[in-house]
Amino acid sequence: MDHTSHGVLESLGTEVREVQGRIATLRRQQHRRAAEFEPTAERVTSLVEGAQTAAASQHEEMVWFRLAARKRAVAEAIACAQEGLYGICQTCGGRIPRRRLQAMPTATLCVACQEQAEVGRRGGGRSR
């Protein structure tokens, strides 16, 4: 493995540790909330408390979803690095710029292909 590949794997390892740390923190928070919540017959939940609880639950669900997606992206990037394909655009086969990979180690598309993908997701671009 060359120096560049080692740096890539090191960077991705940092990403893995960060995701694992955030997952562990979320789990601790869930356990703490579950231990604190003891429903009783006297407990009356106001509309505001119910809305706050629902919003917090939705937020937590979105955080879990994003962490899972990030974890998958990191695992895919590590697999690409091990196969010697890291930094190669999955669409056009060109090189992904080093600066882009430094900013986003899990990038799988070059800038031009990423822009095209985003235009496609927005429904084909601007209307005339």
Backbone atoms as SQL, in Angstrom:
CREATE TABLE atoms (id INTEGER PRIMARY KEY, chain TEXT, resi INTEGER, resn TEXT, atom TEXT, x REAL, y REAL, z REAL);
INSERT INTO atoms VALUES
  (1, 'A', 1, 'MET', 'N', 0.849, -1.173, 0.000),
  (2, 'A', 1, 'MET', 'CA', 0.000, 0.000, 0.000),
  (3, 'A', 1, 'MET', 'C', 0.895, 1.236, 0.000),
  (4, 'A', 2, 'ASP', 'N', 0.650, 2.182, -0.918),
  (5, 'A', 2, 'ASP', 'CA', 1.492, 3.365, -0.990),
  (6, 'A', 2, 'ASP', 'C', 1.090, 4.406, 0.058),
  (7, 'A', 3, 'HIS', 'N', 1.882, 5.473, 0.126),
  (8, 'A', 3, 'HIS', 'CA', 1.669, 6.523, 1.119),
  (9, 'A', 3, 'HIS', 'C', 0.279, 7.158, 0.982),
  (10, 'A', 4, 'THR', 'N', -0.158, 7.388, -0.258),
  (11, 'A', 4, 'THR', 'CA', -1.459, 7.996, -0.501),
  (12, 'A', 4, 'THR', 'C', -2.583, 7.100, -0.001),
  (13, 'A', 5, 'SER', 'N', -2.500, 5.808, -0.293),
  (14, 'A', 5, 'SER', 'CA', -3.528, 4.871, 0.153),
  (15, 'A', 5, 'SER', 'C', -3.581, 4.810, 1.667),
  (16, 'A', 6, 'HIS', 'N', -2.405, 4.853, 2.292),
  (17, 'A', 6, 'HIS', 'CA', -2.367, 4.835, 3.758),
  (18, 'A', 6, 'HIS', 'C', -3.085, 6.061, 4.317),
  (19, 'A', 7, 'GLY', 'N', -2.852, 7.223, 3.721),
  (20, 'A', 7, 'GLY', 'CA', -3.509, 8.455, 4.161),
  (21, 'A', 7, 'GLY', 'C', -5.011, 8.390, 3.990),
  (22, 'A', 8, 'VAL', 'N', -5.453, 7.793, 2.891),
  (23, 'A', 8, 'VAL', 'CA', -6.876, 7.635, 2.619),
  (24, 'A', 8, 'VAL', 'C', -7.511, 6.764, 3.688),
  (25, 'A', 9, 'LEU', 'N', -6.895, 5.615, 3.941),
  (26, 'A', 9, 'LEU', 'CA', -7.451, 4.704, 4.944),
  (27, 'A', 9, 'LEU', 'C', -7.440, 5.334, 6.329),
  (28, 'A', 10, 'GLU', 'N', -6.415, 6.132, 6.613),
  (29, 'A', 10, 'GLU', 'CA', -6.352, 6.832, 7.895),
  (30, 'A', 10, 'GLU', 'C', -7.511, 7.818, 8.022),
  (31, 'A', 11, 'SER', 'N', -7.752, 8.578, 6.954),
  (32, 'A', 11, 'SER', 'CA', -8.845, 9.544, 6.935),
  (33, 'A', 11, 'SER', 'C', -10.196, 8.849, 7.090),
  (34, 'A', 12, 'LEU', 'N', -10.370, 7.743, 6.386),
  (35, 'A', 12, 'LEU', 'CA', -11.622, 6.998, 6.484),
  (36, 'A', 12, 'LEU', 'C', -11.769, 6.348, 7.856),
  (37, 'A', 13, 'GLY', 'N', -10.649, 5.935, 8.447),
  (38, 'A', 13, 'GLY', 'CA', -10.688, 5.390, 9.805),
  (39, 'A', 13, 'GLY', 'C', -11.175, 6.428, 10.796),
  (40, 'A', 14, 'THR', 'N', -10.754, 7.671, 10.599),
  (41, 'A', 14, 'THR', 'CA', -11.228, 8.764, 11.447),
  (42, 'A', 14, 'THR', 'C', -12.734, 8.932, 11.287),
  (43, 'A', 15, 'GLU', 'N', -13.214, 8.848, 10.045),
  (44, 'A', 15, 'GLU', 'CA', -14.655, 8.937, 9.783),
  (45, 'A', 15, 'GLU', 'C', -15.402, 7.822, 10.514),
  (46, 'A', 16, 'VAL', 'N', -14.877, 6.603, 10.448),
  (47, 'A', 16, 'VAL', 'CA', -15.511, 5.459, 11.110),
  (48, 'A', 16, 'VAL', 'C', -15.602, 5.711, 12.612),
  (49, 'A', 17, 'ARG', 'N', -14.503, 6.154, 13.212),
  (50, 'A', 17, 'ARG', 'CA', -14.502, 6.411, 14.661),
  (51, 'A', 17, 'ARG', 'C', -15.501, 7.502, 15.035),
  (52, 'A', 18, 'GLU', 'N', -15.605, 8.525, 14.202),
  (53, 'A', 18, 'GLU', 'CA', -16.557, 9.603, 14.480),
  (54, 'A', 18, 'GLU', 'C', -17.999, 9.095, 14.433),
  (55, 'A', 19, 'VAL', 'N', -18.304, 8.309, 13.412),
  (56, 'A', 19, 'VAL', 'CA', -19.663, 7.751, 13.297),
  (57, 'A', 19, 'VAL', 'C', -19.952, 6.833, 14.477),
  (58, 'A', 20, 'GLN', 'N', -19.013, 5.970, 14.827),
  (59, 'A', 20, 'GLN', 'CA', -19.217, 5.065, 15.959),
  (60, 'A', 20, 'GLN', 'C', -19.415, 5.842, 17.261),
  (61, 'A', 21, 'GLY', 'N', -18.666, 6.922, 17.431),
  (62, 'A', 21, 'GLY', 'CA', -18.820, 7.750, 18.630),
  (63, 'A', 21, 'GLY', 'C', -20.194, 8.392, 18.703),
  (64, 'A', 22, 'ARG', 'N', -20.680, 8.887, 17.573),
  (65, 'A', 22, 'ARG', 'CA', -22.013, 9.510, 17.551),
  (66, 'A', 22, 'ARG', 'C', -23.103, 8.482, 17.802),
  (67, 'A', 23, 'ILE', 'N', -22.925, 7.275, 17.273),
  (68, 'A', 23, 'ILE', 'CA', -23.906, 6.204, 17.508),
  (69, 'A', 23, 'ILE', 'C', -23.930, 5.852, 18.997),
  (70, 'A', 24, 'ALA', 'N', -22.759, 5.727, 19.605),
  (71, 'A', 24, 'ALA', 'CA', -22.689, 5.397, 21.032),
  (72, 'A', 24, 'ALA', 'C', -23.351, 6.486, 21.866),
  (73, 'A', 25, 'THR', 'N', -23.136, 7.741, 21.507),
  (74, 'A', 25, 'THR', 'CA', -23.756, 8.855, 22.233),
  (75, 'A', 25, 'THR', 'C', -25.271, 8.794, 22.121),
  (76, 'A', 26, 'LEU', 'N', -25.781, 8.552, 20.925),
  (77, 'A', 26, 'LEU', 'CA', -27.231, 8.445, 20.748),
  (78, 'A', 26, 'LEU', 'C', -27.814, 7.300, 21.560),
  (79, 'A', 27, 'ARG', 'N', -27.116, 6.181, 21.593),
  (80, 'A', 27, 'ARG', 'CA', -27.606, 5.037, 22.382),
  (81, 'A', 27, 'ARG', 'C', -27.657, 5.374, 23.868),
  (82, 'A', 28, 'ARG', 'N', -26.613, 6.047, 24.363),
  (83, 'A', 28, 'ARG', 'CA', -26.612, 6.445, 25.786),
  (84, 'A', 28, 'ARG', 'C', -27.779, 7.380, 26.086),
  (85, 'A', 29, 'GLN', 'N', -28.026, 8.334, 25.181),
  (86, 'A', 29, 'GLN', 'CA', -29.133, 9.272, 25.376),
  (87, 'A', 29, 'GLN', 'C', -30.469, 8.548, 25.389),
  (88, 'A', 30, 'GLN', 'N', -30.633, 7.570, 24.501),
  (89, 'A', 30, 'GLN', 'CA', -31.872, 6.795, 24.473),
  (90, 'A', 30, 'GLN', 'C', -32.078, 6.027, 25.773),
  (91, 'A', 31, 'HIS', 'N', -31.023, 5.386, 26.252),
  (92, 'A', 31, 'HIS', 'CA', -31.129, 4.620, 27.497),
  (93, 'A', 31, 'HIS', 'C', -31.454, 5.536, 28.670),
  (94, 'A', 32, 'ARG', 'N', -30.829, 6.705, 28.708),
  (95, 'A', 32, 'ARG', 'CA', -31.092, 7.660, 29.787),
  (96, 'A', 32, 'ARG', 'C', -32.546, 8.116, 29.764),
  (97, 'A', 33, 'ARG', 'N', -33.052, 8.453, 28.583),
  (98, 'A', 33, 'ARG', 'CA', -34.445, 8.900, 28.474),
  (99, 'A', 33, 'ARG', 'C', -35.405, 7.777, 28.852),
  (100, 'A', 34, 'ALA', 'N', -35.097, 6.563, 28.426),
  (101, 'A', 34, 'ALA', 'CA', -35.970, 5.429, 28.749),
  (102, 'A', 34, 'ALA', 'C', -36.011, 5.192, 30.255),
  (103, 'A', 35, 'ALA', 'N', -34.873, 5.361, 30.925),
  (104, 'A', 35, 'ALA', 'CA', -34.815, 5.166, 32.378),
  (105, 'A', 35, 'ALA', 'C', -35.555, 6.280, 33.116),
  (106, 'A', 36, 'GLU', 'N', -35.530, 7.488, 32.571),
  (107, 'A', 36, 'GLU', 'CA', -36.170, 8.632, 33.225),
  (108, 'A', 36, 'GLU', 'C', -37.677, 8.621, 33.046),
  (109, 'A', 37, 'PHE', 'N', -38.166, 8.023, 31.969),
  (110, 'A', 37, 'PHE', 'CA', -39.586, 8.045, 31.665),
  (111, 'A', 37, 'PHE', 'C', -40.297, 6.908, 32.382),
  (112, 'A', 38, 'GLU', 'N', -41.107, 7.281, 33.337),
  (113, 'A', 38, 'GLU', 'CA', -41.919, 6.302, 34.047),
  (114, 'A', 38, 'GLU', 'C', -43.367, 6.763, 33.988),
  (115, 'A', 39, 'PRO', 'N', -44.131, 6.207, 33.070),
  (116, 'A', 39, 'PRO', 'CA', -45.519, 6.656, 32.947),
  (117, 'A', 39, 'PRO', 'C', -46.322, 6.324, 34.202),
  (118, 'A', 40, 'THR', 'N', -47.115, 7.272, 34.646),
  (119, 'A', 40, 'THR', 'CA', -47.978, 7.063, 35.809),
  (120, 'A', 40, 'THR', 'C', -49.386, 7.513, 35.455),
  (121, 'A', 41, 'ALA', 'N', -50.340, 7.063, 36.220),
  (122, 'A', 41, 'ALA', 'CA', -51.731, 7.425, 35.975),
  (123, 'A', 41, 'ALA', 'C', -51.943, 8.919, 36.195),
  (124, 'A', 42, 'GLU', 'N', -51.156, 9.528, 37.107),
  (125, 'A', 42, 'GLU', 'CA', -51.327, 10.953, 37.407),
  (126, 'A', 42, 'GLU', 'C', -50.703, 11.850, 36.340),
  (127, 'A', 43, 'ARG', 'N', -49.802, 11.313, 35.563),
  (128, 'A', 43, 'ARG', 'CA', -49.080, 12.132, 34.586),
  (129, 'A', 43, 'ARG', 'C', -50.025, 12.548, 33.461),
  (130, 'A', 44, 'VAL', 'N', -50.140, 13.840, 33.286),
  (131, 'A', 44, 'VAL', 'CA', -50.957, 14.382, 32.213),
  (132, 'A', 44, 'VAL', 'C', -50.019, 15.100, 31.257),
  (133, 'A', 45, 'THR', 'N', -50.005, 14.661, 30.022),
  (134, 'A', 45, 'THR', 'CA', -49.122, 15.245, 29.034),
  (135, 'A', 45, 'THR', 'C', -49.869, 16.340, 28.290),
  (136, 'A', 46, 'SER', 'N', -49.294, 17.521, 28.307),
  (137, 'A', 46, 'SER', 'CA', -49.923, 18.624, 27.592),
  (138, 'A', 46, 'SER', 'C', -49.691, 18.469, 26.098),
  (139, 'A', 47, 'LEU', 'N', -50.421, 19.230, 25.345),
  (140, 'A', 47, 'LEU', 'CA', -50.276, 19.214, 23.900),
  (141, 'A', 47, 'LEU', 'C', -48.866, 19.638, 23.497),
  (142, 'A', 48, 'VAL', 'N', -48.318, 20.636, 24.182),
  (143, 'A', 48, 'VAL', 'CA', -46.976, 21.124, 23.883),
  (144, 'A', 48, 'VAL', 'C', -45.940, 20.044, 24.185),
  (145, 'A', 49, 'GLU', 'N', -46.066, 19.378, 25.336),
  (146, 'A', 49, 'GLU', 'CA', -45.126, 18.307, 25.676),
  (147, 'A', 49, 'GLU', 'C', -45.192, 17.182, 24.654),
  (148, 'A', 50, 'GLY', 'N', -46.399, 16.851, 24.228),
  (149, 'A', 50, 'GLY', 'CA', -46.564, 15.797, 23.228),
  (150, 'A', 50, 'GLY', 'C', -45.910, 16.173, 21.909),
  (151, 'A', 51, 'ALA', 'N', -46.088, 17.429, 21.500),
  (152, 'A', 51, 'ALA', 'CA', -45.487, 17.894, 20.249),
  (153, 'A', 51, 'ALA', 'C', -43.965, 17.907, 20.364),
  (154, 'A', 52, 'GLN', 'N', -43.452, 18.331, 21.520),
  (155, 'A', 52, 'GLN', 'CA', -41.999, 18.347, 21.719),
  (156, 'A', 52, 'GLN', 'C', -41.430, 16.934, 21.676),
  (157, 'A', 53, 'THR', 'N', -42.121, 16.013, 22.285),
  (158, 'A', 53, 'THR', 'CA', -41.681, 14.625, 22.290),
  (159, 'A', 53, 'THR', 'C', -41.686, 14.056, 20.874),
  (160, 'A', 54, 'ALA', 'N', -42.734, 14.341, 20.117),
  (161, 'A', 54, 'ALA', 'CA', -42.825, 13.854, 18.743),
  (162, 'A', 54, 'ALA', 'C', -41.712, 14.463, 17.878),
  (163, 'A', 55, 'ALA', 'N', -41.468, 15.755, 18.050),
  (164, 'A', 55, 'ALA', 'CA', -40.416, 16.419, 17.269),
  (165, 'A', 55, 'ALA', 'C', -39.048, 15.845, 17.612),
  (166, 'A', 56, 'ALA', 'N', -38.796, 15.618, 18.895),
  (167, 'A', 56, 'ALA', 'CA', -37.516, 15.051, 19.321),
  (168, 'A', 56, 'ALA', 'C', -37.343, 13.644, 18.756),
  (169, 'A', 57, 'SER', 'N', -38.408, 12.886, 18.738),
  (170, 'A', 57, 'SER', 'CA', -38.363, 11.526, 18.208),
  (171, 'A', 57, 'SER', 'C', -38.080, 11.539, 16.705),
  (172, 'A', 58, 'GLN', 'N', -38.727, 12.436, 15.971),
  (173, 'A', 58, 'GLN', 'CA', -38.488, 12.543, 14.531),
  (174, 'A', 58, 'GLN', 'C', -37.056, 12.984, 14.252),
  (175, 'A', 59, 'HIS', 'N', -36.567, 13.925, 15.041),
  (176, 'A', 59, 'HIS', 'CA', -35.189, 14.381, 14.862),
  (177, 'A', 59, 'HIS', 'C', -34.208, 13.233, 15.099),
  (178, 'A', 60, 'GLU', 'N', -34.425, 12.492, 16.164),
  (179, 'A', 60, 'GLU', 'CA', -33.546, 11.370, 16.482),
  (180, 'A', 60, 'GLU', 'C', -33.577, 10.321, 15.379),
  (181, 'A', 61, 'GLU', 'N', -34.737, 10.063, 14.824),
  (182, 'A', 61, 'GLU', 'CA', -34.863, 9.098, 13.736),
  (183, 'A', 61, 'GLU', 'C', -34.069, 9.565, 12.515),
  (184, 'A', 62, 'MET', 'N', -34.126, 10.852, 12.204),
  (185, 'A', 62, 'MET', 'CA', -33.367, 11.393, 11.068),
  (186, 'A', 62, 'MET', 'C', -31.867, 11.299, 11.330),
  (187, 'A', 63, 'VAL', 'N', -31.438, 11.561, 12.558),
  (188, 'A', 63, 'VAL', 'CA', -30.018, 11.446, 12.897),
  (189, 'A', 63, 'VAL', 'C', -29.559, 10.004, 12.714),
  (190, 'A', 64, 'TRP', 'N', -30.352, 9.032, 13.166),
  (191, 'A', 64, 'TRP', 'CA', -30.005, 7.620, 12.992),
  (192, 'A', 64, 'TRP', 'C', -29.899, 7.273, 11.509),
  (193, 'A', 65, 'PHE', 'N', -30.853, 7.758, 10.720),
  (194, 'A', 65, 'PHE', 'CA', -30.858, 7.490, 9.281),
  (195, 'A', 65, 'PHE', 'C', -29.588, 8.039, 8.635),
  (196, 'A', 66, 'ARG', 'N', -29.226, 9.272, 8.964),
  (197, 'A', 66, 'ARG', 'CA', -28.029, 9.892, 8.379),
  (198, 'A', 66, 'ARG', 'C', -26.751, 9.193, 8.831),
  (199, 'A', 67, 'LEU', 'N', -26.694, 8.788, 10.094),
  (200, 'A', 67, 'LEU', 'CA', -25.513, 8.070, 10.578),
  (201, 'A', 67, 'LEU', 'C', -25.357, 6.723, 9.873),
  (202, 'A', 68, 'ALA', 'N', -26.473, 6.040, 9.667),
  (203, 'A', 68, 'ALA', 'CA', -26.422, 4.749, 8.967),
  (204, 'A', 68, 'ALA', 'C', -25.936, 4.941, 7.531),
  (205, 'A', 69, 'ALA', 'N', -26.416, 5.986, 6.863),
  (206, 'A', 69, 'ALA', 'CA', -25.989, 6.269, 5.493),
  (207, 'A', 69, 'ALA', 'C', -24.498, 6.625, 5.460),
  (208, 'A', 70, 'ARG', 'N', -24.059, 7.403, 6.427),
  (209, 'A', 70, 'ARG', 'CA', -22.642, 7.786, 6.487),
  (210, 'A', 70, 'ARG', 'C', -21.757, 6.572, 6.746),
  (211, 'A', 71, 'LYS', 'N', -22.230, 5.692, 7.629),
  (212, 'A', 71, 'LYS', 'CA', -21.477, 4.474, 7.938),
  (213, 'A', 71, 'LYS', 'C', -21.341, 3.602, 6.697),
  (214, 'A', 72, 'ARG', 'N', -22.427, 3.475, 5.910),
  (215, 'A', 72, 'ARG', 'CA', -22.377, 2.701, 4.662),
  (216, 'A', 72, 'ARG', 'C', -21.411, 3.344, 3.673),
  (217, 'A', 73, 'ALA', 'N', -21.458, 4.676, 3.562),
  (218, 'A', 73, 'ALA', 'CA', -20.580, 5.387, 2.620),
  (219, 'A', 73, 'ALA', 'C', -19.112, 5.194, 2.992),
  (220, 'A', 74, 'VAL', 'N', -18.813, 5.230, 4.277),
  (221, 'A', 74, 'VAL', 'CA', -17.428, 5.029, 4.726),
  (222, 'A', 74, 'VAL', 'C', -16.979, 3.605, 4.420),
  (223, 'A', 75, 'ALA', 'N', -17.845, 2.632, 4.683),
  (224, 'A', 75, 'ALA', 'CA', -17.506, 1.231, 4.403),
  (225, 'A', 75, 'ALA', 'C', -17.249, 1.032, 2.902),
  (226, 'A', 76, 'GLU', 'N', -18.066, 1.667, 2.064),
  (227, 'A', 76, 'GLU', 'CA', -17.870, 1.565, 0.614),
  (228, 'A', 76, 'GLU', 'C', -16.561, 2.220, 0.194),
  (229, 'A', 77, 'ALA', 'N', -16.235, 3.363, 0.787),
  (230, 'A', 77, 'ALA', 'CA', -14.985, 4.058, 0.453),
  (231, 'A', 77, 'ALA', 'C', -13.777, 3.218, 0.856),
  (232, 'A', 78, 'ILE', 'N', -13.853, 2.582, 2.007),
  (233, 'A', 78, 'ILE', 'CA', -12.756, 1.710, 2.458),
  (234, 'A', 78, 'ILE', 'C', -12.593, 0.536, 1.492),
  (235, 'A', 79, 'ALA', 'N', -13.710, -0.054, 1.068),
  (236, 'A', 79, 'ALA', 'CA', -13.643, -1.165, 0.113),
  (237, 'A', 79, 'ALA', 'C', -13.012, -0.704, -1.203),
  (238, 'A', 80, 'CYS', 'N', -13.389, 0.495, -1.667),
  (239, 'A', 80, 'CYS', 'CA', -12.802, 1.042, -2.904),
  (240, 'A', 80, 'CYS', 'C', -11.302, 1.262, -2.726),
  (241, 'A', 81, 'ALA', 'N', -10.907, 1.781, -1.570),
  (242, 'A', 81, 'ALA', 'CA', -9.481, 2.028, -1.307),
  (243, 'A', 81, 'ALA', 'C', -8.710, 0.713, -1.324),
  (244, 'A', 82, 'GLN', 'N', -9.282, -0.318, -0.746),
  (245, 'A', 82, 'GLN', 'CA', -8.613, -1.613, -0.703),
  (246, 'A', 82, 'GLN', 'C', -8.512, -2.245, -2.088),
  (247, 'A', 83, 'GLU', 'N', -9.450, -1.891, -2.971),
  (248, 'A', 83, 'GLU', 'CA', -9.433, -2.417, -4.333),
  (249, 'A', 83, 'GLU', 'C', -8.644, -1.520, -5.287),
  (250, 'A', 84, 'GLY', 'N', -8.147, -0.399, -4.770),
  (251, 'A', 84, 'GLY', 'CA', -7.398, 0.532, -5.609),
  (252, 'A', 84, 'GLY', 'C', -8.283, 1.427, -6.461),
  (253, 'A', 85, 'LEU', 'N', -9.550, 1.530, -6.119),
  (254, 'A', 85, 'LEU', 'CA', -10.498, 2.317, -6.904),
  (255, 'A', 85, 'LEU', 'C', -10.914, 3.618, -6.217),
  (256, 'A', 86, 'TYR', 'N', -10.336, 3.887, -5.064),
  (257, 'A', 86, 'TYR', 'CA', -10.706, 5.102, -4.331),
  (258, 'A', 86, 'TYR', 'C', -10.272, 6.330, -5.123),
  (259, 'A', 87, 'GLY', 'N', -11.149, 7.320, -5.199),
  (260, 'A', 87, 'GLY', 'CA', -10.821, 8.563, -5.899),
  (261, 'A', 87, 'GLY', 'C', -11.140, 8.523, -7.380),
  (262, 'A', 88, 'ILE', 'N', -11.806, 7.453, -7.816),
  (263, 'A', 88, 'ILE', 'CA', -12.205, 7.339, -9.217),
  (264, 'A', 88, 'ILE', 'C', -13.720, 7.507, -9.288),
  (265, 'A', 89, 'CYS', 'N', -14.165, 8.423, -10.128),
  (266, 'A', 89, 'CYS', 'CA', -15.593, 8.720, -10.273),
  (267, 'A', 89, 'CYS', 'C', -16.340, 7.477, -10.748),
  (268, 'A', 90, 'GLN', 'N', -17.419, 7.148, -10.062),
  (269, 'A', 90, 'GLN', 'CA', -18.209, 5.964, -10.416),
  (270, 'A', 90, 'GLN', 'C', -19.021, 6.155, -11.687),
  (271, 'A', 91, 'THR', 'N', -19.177, 7.405, -12.122),
  (272, 'A', 91, 'THR', 'CA', -19.955, 7.658, -13.334),
  (273, 'A', 91, 'THR', 'C', -19.084, 7.738, -14.577),
  (274, 'A', 92, 'CYS', 'N', -18.074, 8.611, -14.551),
  (275, 'A', 92, 'CYS', 'CA', -17.278, 8.836, -15.767),
  (276, 'A', 92, 'CYS', 'C', -15.917, 8.133, -15.752),
  (277, 'A', 93, 'GLY', 'N', -15.502, 7.628, -14.603),
  (278, 'A', 93, 'GLY', 'CA', -14.222, 6.941, -14.498),
  (279, 'A', 93, 'GLY', 'C', -13.027, 7.868, -14.358),
  (280, 'A', 94, 'GLY', 'N', -13.287, 9.183, -14.327),
  (281, 'A', 94, 'GLY', 'CA', -12.205, 10.150, -14.147),
  (282, 'A', 94, 'GLY', 'C', -11.773, 10.246, -12.694),
  (283, 'A', 95, 'ARG', 'N', -10.709, 10.972, -12.456),
  (284, 'A', 95, 'ARG', 'CA', -10.194, 11.164, -11.096),
  (285, 'A', 95, 'ARG', 'C', -11.028, 12.195, -10.344),
  (286, 'A', 96, 'ILE', 'N', -11.310, 11.904, -9.102),
  (287, 'A', 96, 'ILE', 'CA', -11.962, 12.874, -8.215),
  (288, 'A', 96, 'ILE', 'C', -10.837, 13.732, -7.640),
  (289, 'A', 97, 'PRO', 'N', -10.944, 15.059, -7.714),
  (290, 'A', 97, 'PRO', 'CA', -9.869, 15.922, -7.213),
  (291, 'A', 97, 'PRO', 'C', -9.555, 15.670, -5.736),
  (292, 'A', 98, 'ARG', 'N', -8.271, 15.743, -5.425),
  (293, 'A', 98, 'ARG', 'CA', -7.799, 15.506, -4.060),
  (294, 'A', 98, 'ARG', 'C', -8.498, 16.432, -3.060),
  (295, 'A', 99, 'ARG', 'N', -8.675, 17.704, -3.437),
  (296, 'A', 99, 'ARG', 'CA', -9.331, 18.657, -2.523),
  (297, 'A', 99, 'ARG', 'C', -10.755, 18.211, -2.184),
  (298, 'A', 100, 'ARG', 'N', -11.451, 17.675, -3.166),
  (299, 'A', 100, 'ARG', 'CA', -12.814, 17.179, -2.923),
  (300, 'A', 100, 'ARG', 'C', -12.775, 16.006, -1.954),
  (301, 'A', 101, 'LEU', 'N', -11.829, 15.107, -2.155),
  (302, 'A', 101, 'LEU', 'CA', -11.719, 13.947, -1.269),
  (303, 'A', 101, 'LEU', 'C', -11.298, 14.356, 0.140),
  (304, 'A', 102, 'GLN', 'N', -10.482, 15.390, 0.246),
  (305, 'A', 102, 'GLN', 'CA', -10.093, 15.878, 1.575),
  (306, 'A', 102, 'GLN', 'C', -11.298, 16.464, 2.296),
  (307, 'A', 103, 'ALA', 'N', -12.133, 17.178, 1.555),
  (308, 'A', 103, 'ALA', 'CA', -13.328, 17.779, 2.148),
  (309, 'A', 103, 'ALA', 'C', -14.415, 16.744, 2.412),
  (310, 'A', 104, 'MET', 'N', -14.494, 15.751, 1.541),
  (311, 'A', 104, 'MET', 'CA', -15.538, 14.723, 1.639),
  (312, 'A', 104, 'MET', 'C', -14.931, 13.376, 1.275),
  (313, 'A', 105, 'PRO', 'N', -14.333, 12.704, 2.262),
  (314, 'A', 105, 'PRO', 'CA', -13.619, 11.440, 1.989),
  (315, 'A', 105, 'PRO', 'C', -14.471, 10.340, 1.368),
  (316, 'A', 106, 'THR', 'N', -15.786, 10.449, 1.481),
  (317, 'A', 106, 'THR', 'CA', -16.659, 9.406, 0.936),
  (318, 'A', 106, 'THR', 'C', -17.209, 9.756, -0.448),
  (319, 'A', 107, 'ALA', 'N', -16.706, 10.827, -1.068),
  (320, 'A', 107, 'ALA', 'CA', -17.190, 11.221, -2.397),
  (321, 'A', 107, 'ALA', 'C', -16.949, 10.098, -3.398),
  (322, 'A', 108, 'THR', 'N', -17.956, 9.827, -4.208),
  (323, 'A', 108, 'THR', 'CA', -17.838, 8.783, -5.223),
  (324, 'A', 108, 'THR', 'C', -17.956, 9.350, -6.632),
  (325, 'A', 109, 'LEU', 'N', -18.239, 10.650, -6.730),
  (326, 'A', 109, 'LEU', 'CA', -18.395, 11.297, -8.025),
  (327, 'A', 109, 'LEU', 'C', -17.485, 12.513, -8.116),
  (328, 'A', 110, 'CYS', 'N', -16.988, 12.786, -9.323),
  (329, 'A', 110, 'CYS', 'CA', -16.232, 14.016, -9.536),
  (330, 'A', 110, 'CYS', 'C', -17.223, 15.181, -9.475),
  (331, 'A', 111, 'VAL', 'N', -16.719, 16.389, -9.461),
  (332, 'A', 111, 'VAL', 'CA', -17.579, 17.567, -9.317),
  (333, 'A', 111, 'VAL', 'C', -18.605, 17.643, -10.448),
  (334, 'A', 112, 'ALA', 'N', -18.169, 17.460, -11.687),
  (335, 'A', 112, 'ALA', 'CA', -19.086, 17.560, -12.833),
  (336, 'A', 112, 'ALA', 'C', -20.205, 16.519, -12.745),
  (337, 'A', 113, 'CYS', 'N', -19.857, 15.292, -12.424),
  (338, 'A', 113, 'CYS', 'CA', -20.874, 14.239, -12.325),
  (339, 'A', 113, 'CYS', 'C', -21.793, 14.465, -11.127),
  (340, 'A', 114, 'GLN', 'N', -21.253, 14.984, -10.028),
  (341, 'A', 114, 'GLN', 'CA', -22.085, 15.306, -8.864),
  (342, 'A', 114, 'GLN', 'C', -23.099, 16.384, -9.221),
  (343, 'A', 115, 'GLU', 'N', -22.649, 17.406, -9.956),
  (344, 'A', 115, 'GLU', 'CA', -23.562, 18.470, -10.378),
  (345, 'A', 115, 'GLU', 'C', -24.666, 17.910, -11.266),
  (346, 'A', 116, 'GLN', 'N', -24.302, 17.029, -12.195),
  (347, 'A', 116, 'GLN', 'CA', -25.300, 16.398, -13.066),
  (348, 'A', 116, 'GLN', 'C', -26.304, 15.584, -12.249),
  (349, 'A', 117, 'ALA', 'N', -25.815, 14.856, -11.263),
  (350, 'A', 117, 'ALA', 'CA', -26.692, 14.040, -10.422),
  (351, 'A', 117, 'ALA', 'C', -27.670, 14.928, -9.660),
  (352, 'A', 118, 'GLU', 'N', -27.193, 16.068, -9.171),
  (353, 'A', 118, 'GLU', 'CA', -28.067, 16.979, -8.429),
  (354, 'A', 118, 'GLU', 'C', -29.103, 17.616, -9.339),
  (355, 'A', 119, 'VAL', 'N', -28.718, 17.963, -10.566),
  (356, 'A', 119, 'VAL', 'CA', -29.672, 18.506, -11.527),
  (357, 'A', 119, 'VAL', 'C', -30.745, 17.457, -11.809),
  (358, 'A', 120, 'GLY', 'N', -30.340, 16.211, -11.973),
  (359, 'A', 120, 'GLY', 'CA', -31.288, 15.124, -12.219),
  (360, 'A', 120, 'GLY', 'C', -32.265, 14.929, -11.076),
  (361, 'A', 121, 'ARG', 'N', -31.769, 15.061, -9.847),
  (362, 'A', 121, 'ARG', 'CA', -32.642, 14.899, -8.674),
  (363, 'A', 121, 'ARG', 'C', -33.648, 16.034, -8.556),
  (364, 'A', 122, 'ARG', 'N', -33.283, 17.218, -9.053),
  (365, 'A', 122, 'ARG', 'CA', -34.184, 18.372, -8.969),
  (366, 'A', 122, 'ARG', 'C', -35.204, 18.364, -10.103),
  (367, 'A', 123, 'GLY', 'N', -35.194, 17.354, -10.916),
  (368, 'A', 123, 'GLY', 'CA', -36.202, 17.259, -11.958),
  (369, 'A', 123, 'GLY', 'C', -35.756, 17.759, -13.315),
  (370, 'A', 124, 'GLY', 'N', -34.470, 17.624, -13.609),
  (371, 'A', 124, 'GLY', 'CA', -34.015, 17.952, -14.947),
  (372, 'A', 124, 'GLY', 'C', -33.541, 19.362, -15.152),
  (373, 'A', 125, 'GLY', 'N', -33.455, 20.125, -14.090),
  (374, 'A', 125, 'GLY', 'CA', -32.875, 21.461, -14.246),
  (375, 'A', 125, 'GLY', 'C', -33.924, 22.547, -14.373),
  (376, 'A', 126, 'ARG', 'N', -33.520, 23.629, -15.016),
  (377, 'A', 126, 'ARG', 'CA', -34.352, 24.831, -15.129),
  (378, 'A', 126, 'ARG', 'C', -35.400, 24.661, -16.207),
  (379, 'A', 127, 'SER', 'N', -36.534, 25.316, -15.966),
  (380, 'A', 127, 'SER', 'CA', -37.571, 25.315, -17.004),
  (381, 'A', 127, 'SER', 'C', -37.362, 26.506, -17.920),
  (382, 'A', 128, 'ARG', 'N', -37.823, 26.391, -19.136),
  (383, 'A', 128, 'ARG', 'CA', -37.623, 27.472, -20.110),
  (384, 'A', 128, 'ARG', 'C', -38.841, 28.313, -20.250);
